[in-house]
Amino acid sequence: MLRFILHYGFHFIVPIAVGLFFYRKNTVLVVTILLSAIIIDMDHLWADPVFDPNRCSINFHPLHSYLAIGVYFVLFLLRKTRIIGLALLLHILADTIDCYLMS
């Protein structure tokens, strides 16, 4: 139960907190972008089974691969795509924490 709360709490509460504390001018827009990073979980639809609570997403699903994470890091480094990169990296961090809690 703790793993579930931490994993999904990180997916939803941390992006809201980041938007509220660091982006006060554009909180609603930034929080919306940060929360929308959950869309990369669409790559779970190609897995068999689609949902496996004991599977680590990192480097298993295409949008959770090390290559994709590298792209997300580059997006974070570029000023114009920083928020998108941050959103995707926060998502990956949440999934990484989940992987560590699994083991």
C-alpha positions in Angstrom: 0.0 0.0 0.0 2.9 2.4 0.8 4.4 1.8 -2.6 1.1 2.6 -4.3 0.7 5.8 -2.3 4.3 7.0 -2.9 4.2 6.1 -6.6 0.9 7.8 -7.5 1.5 10.5 -5.0 4.7 11.4 -6.7 3.0 11.3 -10.1 0.3 13.7 -9.0 1.2 15.6 -5.8 4.8 16.5 -6.7 3.9 18.1 -10.1 1.3 20.2 -8.3 3.8 21.2 -5.6 6.5 22.1 -8.2 4.0 24.3 -10.1 2.8 26.0 -6.9 6.2 26.7 -5.4 8.4 27.4 -8.5 6.0 28.7 -11.1 3.7 31.1 -9.4 3.1 33.3 -12.4 1.9 30.4 -14.6 0.9 27.9 -12.0 -2.2 26.5 -13.8 -0.4 26.1 -17.2 2.7 24.6 -15.6 0.8 22.2 -13.4 -1.3 21.1 -16.4 1.9 20.4 -18.4 3.6 18.6 -15.5 0.5 16.4 -14.9 0.2 15.7 -18.7 3.4 13.8 -18.6 1.4 10.8 -17.5 0.6 10.4 -21.2 3.9 8.5 -21.7 2.3 5.6 -19.9 0.4 5.0 -23.1 3.4 2.8 -24.0 2.1 0.3 -21.4 -0.6 -0.6 -23.9 2.0 -2.4 -26.1 3.1 -4.7 -23.2 1.7 -8.1 -22.4 0.1 -8.0 -19.9 -0.8 -4.3 -20.2 -0.5 -3.8 -16.4 1.9 -5.8 -14.3 2.2 -4.4 -10.8 5.6 -6.2 -10.3 7.2 -4.9 -13.6 9.7 -2.1 -13.6 8.8 0.4 -16.3 12.3 1.8 -16.7 13.9 0.5 -19.8 11.0 -1.9 -20.4 8.6 0.3 -22.2 9.7 2.4 -25.2 8.9 5.8 -23.7 10.6 4.7 -20.4 13.8 3.6 -22.2 17.2 5.0 -21.4 17.2 6.6 -24.9 13.9 8.3 -24.2 15.2 9.5 -20.8 18.2 11.0 -22.6 15.8 12.9 -24.9 13.8 14.1 -21.9 17.0 15.4 -20.3 17.9 17.3 -23.5 14.4 18.8 -23.5 15.0 19.9 -19.9 18.2 21.6 -20.9 16.6 23.7 -23.6 14.9 26.8 -22.4 11.8 26.5 -24.7 11.1 22.9 -23.7 12.3 23.0 -20.1 8.8 22.5 -18.5 8.1 19.5 -20.8 11.4 18.0 -20.1 10.9 18.5 -16.3 7.5 16.9 -16.6 8.8 13.8 -18.3 11.8 13.6 -15.9 9.5 13.8 -12.9 7.4 11.0 -14.4 10.5 8.9 -14.9 11.7 9.7 -11.3 8.3 8.5 -10.0 8.7 5.3 -11.9 12.3 4.8 -10.8 11.2 5.2 -7.1 8.6 2.6 -7.8 11.2 0.2 -9.2 13.4 0.6 -6.1 10.4 0.0 -3.8 9.7 -3.2 -5.7 13.1 -4.7 -5.0 
